[in-house]
Amino acid sequence: MQNQPLARPPQYTIESVDSALHLLQLLRDHGSVRVKDAAKQLGVAPSTTHRLLAMLVYRGFAIQDESRVYLPGPGLGVMPIRASWTRALLDIAHPHLEVLSHSITETVNLMVRVGAAVRFLSTVQSENEERVSDRQGQVLSARRASGGKALLATVDERVLERLYRSAGSELSGERMTDAEFHAFQRELDTIRRQGFAINRQQTERGVCAIGFAIPGADDRPIAAFSIATPVSRFERVLSRDTVAAALQTRDAIHAELVEHGIRVSSGRVA
């Protein structure tokens, strides 16, 4: 196989983008970075490095531990979606989610599950002054996000064992103890009975969410959406009227997915 020539720097570089990409390489290759060390590597001020790392945390490409060291985030480890239906899903679901967000005045997110993670495809932000921020592009642990839980409640036991009890789950940091796994199974049973999942500040302090799985044309779950709100308004989101509105939205999206023949196994959109 012939060696590929090394890529040359572009004629016009964008320094902030280059620095962010360099940080991603440091996280990937070193496993952890401190602001001071990263700033030295990049040749920029620590304050600039801190802002860049904060954006990587926001987009799920880095996390910060208790000692203020930055580690690779789930966005660096999740595989590509590799599906031909995501664009059609967005086109169909987004208008319905906009209507729902406007009617309940809360932020609504659309996501898909990729292994043990969920990837946020779009966000419709609430018009409230106090609101949950944009999640588009972020990657979170599926077992903590409400939409991820709603999707995990639809898979069989073998998938759960592979995701959370296998050797691979230990490498990904998702492995559960026996007690944790059995407790999670009980939570999934509750989600199946009630038709939605709950996240009480499990992914972000001060933020709660309620999640619903969306079936595709073959009735298998293809995606999920969540209603995210500050904890102070969560009881209102859990009200019968809000849940009913969310279920109507789910059914409306499902009907359009059926009409267009969009399913998880679609090689192409019909």
C-alpha positions in Angstrom: 0.0 0.0 0.0 1.4 3.4 -1.0 2.0 5.8 1.8 -0.2 8.9 1.8 1.6 12.3 1.9 1.4 14.3 5.1 -1.3 17.0 5.0 0.0 20.5 4.7 -1.4 23.3 6.9 -4.1 25.3 5.1 -3.1 28.6 3.7 -5.4 30.4 6.1 -5.6 28.9 9.6 -8.2 29.6 12.2 -6.1 29.7 15.4 -9.0 29.0 17.8 -10.1 26.0 15.8 -6.6 24.7 15.5 -6.1 25.1 19.3 -9.3 23.2 20.0 -8.3 20.4 17.7 -4.9 20.3 19.3 -6.5 19.9 22.7 -8.6 17.0 21.4 -5.4 15.3 20.3 -3.8 15.9 23.7 -6.9 14.4 25.4 -6.8 11.4 23.0 -3.1 10.7 23.3 -2.3 11.7 26.9 -5.6 10.6 28.6 -5.7 13.8 30.7 -4.5 17.4 30.7 -4.2 20.3 33.1 -4.9 23.9 32.0 -1.3 25.0 32.8 0.3 22.1 30.8 -2.1 22.4 27.9 -1.5 26.2 27.7 2.2 25.5 27.5 1.7 22.9 24.7 -0.5 25.3 22.7 1.6 28.4 23.4 -1.4 30.4 24.5 -2.6 32.0 27.8 -4.1 29.7 30.5 -7.3 31.8 30.4 -7.6 31.0 26.6 -7.0 27.3 27.2 -9.6 27.3 30.0 -12.2 28.8 27.7 -11.4 26.2 25.0 -11.6 23.3 27.4 -14.9 24.7 28.8 -16.3 24.5 25.2 -15.1 20.9 24.8 -16.8 20.0 28.1 -20.0 21.7 26.9 -20.0 19.7 23.7 -19.2 16.4 25.4 -15.6 16.0 24.2 -14.0 16.5 27.7 -15.0 16.1 31.3 -13.4 17.6 34.4 -12.8 15.5 37.5 -12.7 16.5 41.2 -9.0 17.5 41.0 -9.8 19.9 38.1 -8.0 17.7 35.6 -9.6 17.4 32.1 -10.3 13.9 30.8 -11.6 12.6 27.4 -15.4 12.9 27.3 -17.9 10.6 25.7 -17.9 12.5 22.5 -14.4 11.2 21.8 -15.3 7.6 22.2 -18.7 7.3 20.6 -18.9 5.7 17.2 -20.5 7.5 14.2 -24.2 7.0 13.8 -23.8 5.5 10.3 -27.5 5.7 9.5 -29.1 7.1 6.4 -32.3 8.1 8.1 -31.1 10.8 10.6 -31.7 13.7 8.2 -35.3 12.5 7.5 -35.9 11.9 11.2 -34.8 15.5 11.9 -37.0 16.9 9.1 -40.0 15.1 10.4 -39.5 15.4 14.1 -38.3 19.0 14.5 -41.5 20.8 13.6 -43.5 18.7 16.0 -40.9 19.3 18.8 -41.1 23.1 18.1 -44.9 23.0 18.6 -44.5 21.0 21.8 -41.8 23.3 23.1 -43.9 26.4 22.4 -47.0 24.9 24.0 -45.3 23.9 27.2 -42.6 26.6 27.2 -39.8 24.2 28.0 -36.7 23.0 26.1 -37.1 19.9 24.0 -34.3 17.7 22.7 -34.1 15.0 20.0 -31.6 12.2 20.4 -30.5 8.8 19.1 -28.7 6.0 21.0 -25.3 4.9 19.9 -24.2 2.0 22.1 -24.1 3.1 25.8 -24.4 6.8 24.8 -27.0 9.2 23.4 -26.2 11.8 20.8 -28.4 14.9 20.7 -29.4 15.7 17.2 -31.3 18.9 17.8 -32.7 21.2 20.5 -35.7 23.5 20.6 -35.0 26.0 23.4 -37.7 27.3 25.7 -38.8 30.9 25.5 -38.5 31.1 29.3 -35.7 33.4 30.6 -34.7 30.6 33.0 -34.2 27.7 30.6 -32.0 24.7 29.8 -29.3 25.4 27.3 -28.8 24.0 23.8 -27.7 20.3 23.8 -27.3 19.9 20.0 -24.2 17.8 19.3 -23.6 16.7 22.9 -23.0 13.1 23.8 -24.2 11.8 27.2 -24.4 8.4 29.0 -27.7 6.7 27.9 -28.3 5.3 31.4 -28.4 8.8 32.9 -30.3 10.8 30.2 -34.1 10.5 30.2 -34.3 9.8 26.5 -31.5 7.3 26.8 -33.3 5.4 29.5 -36.5 5.4 27.5 -34.6 3.8 24.6 -32.8 1.3 26.8 -36.1 0.2 28.3 -37.0 -1.2 24.8 -33.9 -3.4 24.3 -33.6 -7.0 25.4 -31.6 -8.4 28.3 -28.7 -9.5 26.1 -28.1 -5.9 24.9 -28.1 -4.6 28.5 -25.7 -7.3 29.6 -23.3 -6.3 26.8 -23.5 -2.6 27.5 -23.2 -2.7 31.2 -21.8 -6.1 32.4 -19.3 -7.2 29.7 -15.5 -6.7 29.6 -16.1 -3.9 27.0 -18.3 -2.0 29.4 -15.4 -1.9 31.9 -13.2 -0.4 29.2 -15.8 2.2 28.3 -16.4 3.1 32.0 -20.0 2.0 31.9 -19.8 -1.3 33.8 -22.3 -1.6 36.7 -22.0 -3.7 39.8 -24.5 -6.4 40.4 -26.5 -4.2 42.7 -26.4 -1.2 40.3 -27.5 -3.4 37.3 -30.4 -5.0 39.2 -31.5 -1.5 40.4 -31.3 -0.3 36.8 -33.4 -3.2 35.6 -36.1 -2.3 38.1 -36.0 1.3 36.9 -36.4 0.1 33.3 -39.4 -2.0 34.3 -41.0 1.2 35.7 -40.3 3.1 32.5 -42.0 0.4 30.4 -45.1 0.5 32.7 -45.5 4.3 32.7 -44.3 5.0 29.1 -41.6 7.6 29.9 -38.3 7.9 31.7 -37.1 10.5 34.3 -33.8 12.1 34.8 -33.5 14.0 38.1 -30.2 16.0 37.9 -28.3 12.9 36.8 -26.6 14.6 33.9 -26.5 18.2 35.1 -27.1 19.8 38.5 -30.3 21.8 38.7 -31.7 20.2 35.5 -34.4 17.5 35.3 -35.9 15.9 32.2 -38.6 13.5 31.1 -37.9 11.3 28.0 -40.0 9.4 25.5 -39.0 6.8 22.9 -40.1 7.3 19.3 -41.0 4.2 17.3 -40.0 4.0 13.6 -42.1 2.6 10.8 -41.6 -1.0 12.0 -42.6 0.0 15.6 -39.0 -0.5 16.8 -37.6 2.6 18.7 -35.6 4.8 16.3 -35.0 7.9 18.6 -36.2 9.7 21.7 -37.1 13.2 22.7 -36.8 14.8 26.1 -38.4 17.7 27.9 -35.7 19.4 30.0 -36.4 22.0 32.6 -34.9 23.6 35.7 -35.6 21.5 38.8 -37.9 24.3 40.1 -40.4 23.6 37.3 -40.1 19.8 37.1 -43.3 18.9 38.9 -45.2 20.9 36.4 -43.5 19.0 33.6 -44.6 15.8 35.3 -48.2 16.9 35.2 -50.9 14.8 33.4 -51.4 17.6 30.8 -47.7 17.9 29.8 -47.2 14.1 29.6 -50.4 13.9 27.4 -49.0 16.6 25.1 -45.7 14.7 24.9 -47.4 11.4 24.1 -49.4 13.1 21.3 -46.2 14.5 19.9 -44.6 11.1 20.0 -47.6 9.6 18.1 -47.6 12.4 15.5 -43.9 11.8 14.8 -44.4 8.1 14.6 -47.3 8.5 12.1 -45.1 10.5 9.8 -42.2 8.0 10.1 -44.7 5.2 9.2 -45.9 7.3 6.2 -42.4 7.7 4.9 -41.2 4.2 5.7 -38.4 5.3 8.0 -37.1 2.6 10.3 -33.9 1.7 12.1 -33.0 -0.9 9.6 -33.6 1.3 6.6 -30.8 1.1 4.1 -32.3 4.3 2.6 -35.3 6.5 3.2 -38.3 5.3 1.3 
